[in-house]
């Protein structure tokens, strides 16, 4: 019979680490600990207060915790929006193009996070969308199409939030069609 104690210790350690990280994320979501690298907390308080349906099923603290996770990442998704944005901008050579891209990416981040942080019963944007957009933005660098893609994602976010398009139309192929010659795309 194998000794299962190491497996239980590992599981206990993972559970403890996850709990500690969750606690630290919740502390950051409070006003006095709000990360300076993120948009003002007041922006998200206003977004939370504007959604009467979501307010009935989610606390403001829980909502703010998900906002912080969106920007900073968490144990299930280490690359947050801030890191992805920095990776994107570090590869843009033109200062004027970098500023335009940063402004548009920051706008995407504010709009997406304010919607994505809601309870799933009430939101329009899901992790799948965030992942598609983040990957497409990074892919756009390899194709020298960052500004065009950021503009397209901005429009899609606007259309999605205005219910002009359905969430199902947001796919990786919408931004970069699969290359039949490359099995990894």
Buried (B, 14 or more C-beta within 10 A) or exposed (E): EEEEEEEEEEEEEEEEEEEEEBEEBBEBBEEEEBBEEBBEBEBBBEBBEEBEEBBEEBEEEBBBBBBBBBBBBBEEEEEBBBBBBEBBBEEBEEEEEBEBBBEBBEBBBBBBBBBBBBBEEBBBBBEEBBEBBBBBBBBBBEEEBBBEBBBBBBEBBBBBBEEEBEEEEBEBEBBBEEEEEEEEE
